[in-house]
Amino acid sequence: MLRRHHTWYLRLRVPADLRHIAGQYVVRSLKTGDRSLAQARAIGLASSFNGLWMDFRKKLAEQLKAYFDGESPKGEMVSFIREHKAEIEALPEDAKTAFSSWMDMVITRTLSERDDLKEERDQTYALTDMWKTARHQGVVEGMERAMSLLGNNLPRDVPPAPEKVAGPPECSEPWSNLVTRFHEDNPGQSGKTIESYGITFRQFADLIGDKPLNTITKQDVKSYADWLKDKPSKRGGTLGRDTIIRHLGEVKFFLKWCVQSGLIEDKGFADVQARARTQEEKKTRQEDRRRAFTETELTQIFNSPLFTGYKSDARRSVPGSCLTCITDFWFISVLAMSGARIGELTEAPAELYDLEGLLCLDLRQAGTKTQNSPRLVPVLPQLKSLGFLNYVDRQKRAGRMLMEPSQGAITAEGWSKRINRYLQDIGLTDNNLVAYSFRHSFRQMLRVSDLNMEIINKIFGHETGSVGAGYGANLSRAVAQQFIDKVKFPVFLGGLIDTQGGLL
């Protein structure tokens, strides 16, 4: 489908073996500006075209081709028209136009074969009048009568073949002028998505310039794909394939929108693909390359400036005299001692669930929102010793979410990047160590705790729909007590214990 002047059109590509009759495309108005309604109408219209064309047009092509190859006499063409009268009447106007063009060619050929016969040339008037009637009124009977005279009559004057109807002119505006319209036609894009498109469009503009939309070629898109392939990554090396696919896909989706909107013809932009996966990318998925922290690395984290004294909020990885437990302190601590996902903590309420006297992190609603298993996770004694209960109470009284800083909420992706930067800044530079590594470490804590697998599934949680999903939402007090008794955080936190029950 393509859109032009707030109206949707259906453009069908004619099968290759029929294009010499009907041209390359057939375009029909869907008579609506509503995309959903247009899609429904397009399905029905496409289906009717398929049935009509695949049967009749193939027969017509064979009949006309046989005539021009000298394999079929004109009399058989007359019979063909009589036999398929109803089907010819049902053809769309552009198909009738194409058929008329072929009939013109038949007449022209007759002229060249019999131009030395004066008697037959004198009868041209009758045939021409009948032919014009057939063309202008679309009366199949007129065509039939005209064809019946081909054996005896010579046309005197052949009507000119109808010119091919030109499509709407392509857009010659600078392509960047269409970006705003593109986003307006895709209102479901998030702020993050629009920001990503902004980066992609700036890169594309730096490479090809602000050229007119109708001059963008498939090679321009290929050049951008090659540029992405060689672009250095901030983490070293070149961009990963997933990043390349995202940027290249945004350019191709924009150009697809331009084609569907009737602004340009499709030049095969979708054929351009990102580079193939490297051997390393083929070996493992990104999730598999992440690893758990060792005890030494966990000790390094909890002995870092954020936990022992930092310079300022902006320089929290630099040693200093600030001892206030900012939200980063609690985010890392809870990640390490609950196995929660970052998305779950950003959605978690600032209120603990009282399970018959045992306080639990309430990830039931957060797990549902993030498409993970809703569950309760008992608060470990080591986390309580840091003053976590007081922190939760302060957040609740301030009307904030569990991990919402006083300056305003941070997205899950924002927290992920923030924690990853902190790990790099304190010397944990292995690219396989990321914020998600805390969850891997917690999984190891559960495995060595001598808990059975059912309890581990209840506490750890699975993606919704997988085995074990939803177990933790029905956690019993007995199971919660087993977890508290058997699971021990492997790092000594004695130097961080909040003996006053407030801020360190």
N, C-alpha and C positions, 0 to 999 in steps of 0.2 A: 504494500500500500504506500501511497505517497500523498502528501498534503499540499494543497495549493489554494491560497486565498480562503483559508478557514474551511475548506471542503476536502474530504478524503476521496481519493481515486484509487481504483484497482488497476494495476498495470501487469498484464500477463505476457510472458515471453512465449512466442509462437514456437512450436516444435520445429527443429532444424529442417526437417524434410518438407515442411509446409511453408517456409518463409518466402519461397519464390512466388507464392500465391498471395499470401496475406501480410507480408512484411514481417518485421522483427518483433513488434509489440502490438498489443491491443490495450487501449486505455478506456476505462469506463468510470463515470462518476458514481460514487456511492451515495450522493445526495444527502450527506450529513457531515457535521463537524465533530460529532461525538465518536471517539476512537472505538469504544466498545461496540456501539451499534454498527459502525463501519466494518469492524472485524467480522461480525455476524453476517452482514450482507455480503462481504467479500467471499466468505466460505461458500455460500449458496451460489453466487455468481460464478466463482471459479469452477464449481462442480458442474454447472450447466454448460460452461464453455468446454470443459474437458470432454463431456459426453458428446457434444455437438461436433467439436473439431476432430476428435480422435476417430470418429466414424466417417462423417461426410467429407471432410476436407481431404482426408487421405484418398478417398475414392475420386474426388475432384482432381487432386494433384495427379493421380495415376492416369485419369482420362485425358487431361490436357497434355501431360507429358507424352502420352502415347500418340496423341495427334501430331504434336510438333516433331516427334521422332519418326513420323511417317508410318506408325504401326496401327493407326486407327483412322478410319474414314470419317468425314464430317457427319455422315448419317448416324454414326454411333453417338456422337456428341448431342445430336438432336434428341435421340432416345434417352440419353443420360439426363438431359434437362427435364424432359417430360416425367421421367421416373422419380426425380428428386425435386419436383416442384415445391412441395411443402417445406422441405428442408432448406431450399434456397430462400424462400420467403422468410424463414426464421433466422437467417443469418443476420448479424449486426451490420450496420451501415458500412463500416470500413471493410468488412469482408465482401459485401456486394460491390464496393468500389474496386477492390482488388480483382474480383471476378470480371467486372466490366473491363478492367485494364487488359485482362487476358483475352477477352472477346475482341477488343480492339486489335490485339496482336493477330488474332485469327483472321480478322477482316483485312488487316494490312498484308498478311501473307497471301491471302486470296488475290489481292490487288497485284502483288508482284508476280504471281503465277499466271494471271489472265489479263494483264494490262494490254495485250494485243487484240483482245476480242471486243470490238466496238459494240456489238449487239448486247453483250452482257454488261458493258459499262453503262449503256443507256438505262438499264434497270436499277442503277445505283440509288435513284431518288426514293424508290419504295423501301429498299432495305435501310437506307439512312434514316428515313422518317420513323420506321418501326424501331430501329435501334435507339434513337433519341428518346422515343416514348418509353422504352424499357429502362433506359438509364435514369431519366428524370422522374418517372413515376414509380420505379421499382416494381413494375408489373412483370411477373415471370412469363405470362403469356406473350408479352411483347418480345422478350428474348427468344422464346420458342418459335414465334413466327419469323423473326429475323433469321434465325439459324436455318429454318426450313428453306429459305431462299438462297442459301449459300451455294447450293449445287447449280443454280441457274443464273444468279445475279452477281454482278461485280459492283462493289461500292464505288461511288464517284469521289466521295470526300470522306475521309476517315476522321471521326471526331478525335481530338487530341486526348491522349491518355491522361487521366486525372493525376494531378500532382500529389505527391505524398504530403500529407498534412504534417506540418512541422509542429513539434512539441513546444511547450512553453519555453521561452528563452532562459538560459542558465543564468544564475546570479553572478554578477561581476563585482559585487562589493568585496572589500577586504574581508577575509575569512574571520578575522577577529571581531568584526562588527556583528557577527551572528551568534556570538557566545552568550550574550544576554538572553536572546530568544531561545537558545538551546536550553538554558537553565529554566526559563519560564515554562517551557513545554515538558519539563521533567521536575515537577514541584516536589516529588518525594525524596529528592536528594538531601542528605544531611549536611550540616555545616562542614563536617570532616570531608565528605565527598566533594563538595564544592571547592574546598581548600586544595584537595588533591588535584582536581581538574585545573585549578589556577596554576599550580606548579607545572603540570604537564603542558598546558597551553603556552606558558612562558618559554619552556624549553623548545617547543615546536616552533614558536615564532622566532627565537634566536637562530634556529637552524634554517628555516625556509623563508623567513621574512613575513611581512604582512601582505602577501600576494592576493590577487582576486581569487575568490572561492573557486570559480570555474577553471582556474589554471592549476589547481593542486592535482598532482598526478600520483599514481601508484608508487612511482619511484621516490617521491617526497616522503611517503610513509615508510618505504623501505629504508631510506636514508636515516630516518628517525630511529628505526629499529636497530640499525647498525651503530648509531651514536650511543644508544642506551647500552648496547652490548659492550662498548669500550669505556663507558663512563666509570670513573673511579668511585668506590664506595667510601663513606666516612669511616667505616670500620676496617678499611684495608681491602685490597683486591678490587674487583669490579662488582657491579650490581648483581644481586641474585636474580635468578630467572623469574621468581614470583613478582619481584618489583618491576622487572622489565615488562612482564605480561600486563601488570596493572596500568602502567603509563601508556604502553602501546594500545591497550584495550580502550583507554579513554579517548585517544585520538580516533580510533576506528569507530567507536560508538558515536562520536560527534559527527563524523563524515557519513555514517549510516543515517543519522537523523537528517542530515542535509539532503541525502538521496531520497529518503521517505517523504521529505517536505517538498519535493519537486524542485529543489534549488539547483541541483547538478545531476548529471548522469552517473550511474554506478560504474566506476572504472576498475573494479576488482580490488578495492581497498582491503576487504576482509581476507584476501589471500595472503597478505603479509603476516608472517608469524614471527614470534620471538625465537631467540636462539634455542638450540636443543639443550637439554640438561647436561651438566658436567658429570663426570664419573662420581664425584663426591655427592652430588645431588641425587643421583640414581641410587646410591647405596642406602641412604636413610632419609626419612622425613625429618623436617625441622624439629618436631616434637621428640623424636628419638635421639637427636643429637644433644638435647638438653640433658644435663646430668644433675644429680644431687650434690649438695655441698658435703665436703668431708668435715669431720669434727674440727680439724685445724682451721678450715675456712669459716665454719660457723663461729669459732672462737674469735677469729680475726674480725668478723662482722660485729660481734657484740663487745669487742674491745676498740671499735672505731670511734671517731669523734662524736657521732650522733648519740652514742651511749655513754661516753666518758667526758665530753666537753667539746663544744664546737665554736667556731668563730662567730657565725651569724646564720640566720635562716638561709640567706643566699649562698653562704660558704659553709654549709653544714658538714662537708667532708674534710674541712681544715681544722686541726686542733685549736681549741680556744677555751674560754672560761664560761660560755653559755651552757647551763645545765637543764634548761627548761625542756620538758619532754614534748616536743612538737609532734604533729600528727604522723610524720615520717617514722618517728621512734615507735609509735604504736602499730603502724601499718606493718612494719617489718617484724615486730615482735609477734603480732597475731598471725601473720603468714607462717612464721616459723613454728608456732605452737598450736596451729589449728588445721593446717593443710588446706585452708580455704583458697579459692581462686580469687584473683584480683577483682574480677567483675562482681563476685559475690560480696566482697567486703565493701565495695563502693555502693552497693544497694542495701547493705545490712542496716537495720534500725539501731538506734542508740538505746537499746533496752535488752537486757539479758532475760532468757526464759528460765523460770524457776521450776525445775523438774523435781518436785518433792524434796526441796532443800538443796539440790545441786544446780548451780547456775550454769547455763549453756549459752553459747553463741546461737542466735536464732537466724539460721540461713534458709528457713522454709520459704519465705516469700522471695528472697533474693535468688534462691536456686531456681524458682519457677521463672523469674524474669530473665535469667541468663541461660535458660534451656539446660540447666544442670539439675542434679537431684536435690530437692528440698530436704533439709536435714537439720538436726540439732548437734552441736559439737560442745561437749562439756569443757569448761574452762579449767585448764591445768593449774595446779598449785603454783608452778613457777611463774605463770603469767599473772596470777593474783598477787604474787609477791612483789611485782613491779609497780603495783598501784593501779592495776587495770580497772578494778571496780570503781575507784574514785574517778578515773578518766571517763568511764561510761556515764556515770552520774552527771558529770559536768557537761558532757555532750548533750545529754537528754534535757537538762535544765536550760541549755542554750538553744534548744529547738533544732539541733543539727543531727545529721545522720552519724552513724558510728565513726566513719573515717572522713568526715567533712571538716576541712580546716576552717579556721575563723575567717580566712580571706575569701572563702567560697569553695564550692564543690570542684573536684578534679575528676575527669573521666577515667574510666578503667585504663584506656590506652595511655592517658597522661601519667597515671600512677606507674604503669609498667615502664615507660621511658624514664621516669624520674628515679625509680629504684635501680634500673639498669645502669644509669649514669653514676649513681652513687657507688655501686659495686665496682665499676671501672675506676672511679676516682680513688677508692681506698686500696687499689692494687689487685683486685680480682678481675684480671683482664682476659681470662679464658672466655671466648665467645659463647661457649656452651653453658656458662653460668649466667642465668638471668633470673628475674623475679620468680618465674615459674619453678625454678630449682628448689625453692622453699617447699613446694608441694611434693616434689620428689623426695626431699629429705624427710618430710613428715611421713611419707609412705614407708620409708625404711624404718622409722621409729615404730610404726605399727607392726611391721613384720617381725621385728626382734622383741616385741613385747609379750609374746606368747598368747596373744589373743587369737581366737578362731576367726576364720575368713568371713563368717557372717557378720561378726561384730566389726571387723575391719571395713566391710562394705557399708555398714550403717554409718560409721564415723567418716570415712574417707569420701564417700559419695561417688556416683557415676553419672555420666551424661544421661539426660532423660531418654528413656527408651531402651537403655542397655540393661544387662543383668545387674540386679542390685539397686537400680534406680528407685528412689523413694523409700528405701529401708529406713534411713535415718530420721524420717519424719515421725516415725512411731517408736522412737527410742524409749526404752524402759529405764527405770531408776537403777535396777540391778546391773544392766549393761553399762550405763553411764559410770557406775561406781567401779566396775572392772576396768574401764578405760582409765579413770583417774588413778587407780591403784597400780596399774601395770605400765603405763606409758610414761617414760621419763625423758625430759629434754636433755640431750647429751652434753650440753655446755654448762659449766658452773656460772651462775648468775649472782653469786653472793655479793659481789661488789656493787650490784645495781639494785639490791633490795630496798624498797621504799618503806623504811621502818616508821616513818611518820604518817603513812597513809595518804600522802599528797604528792606534790611534784618533787622530783629529785633535785 
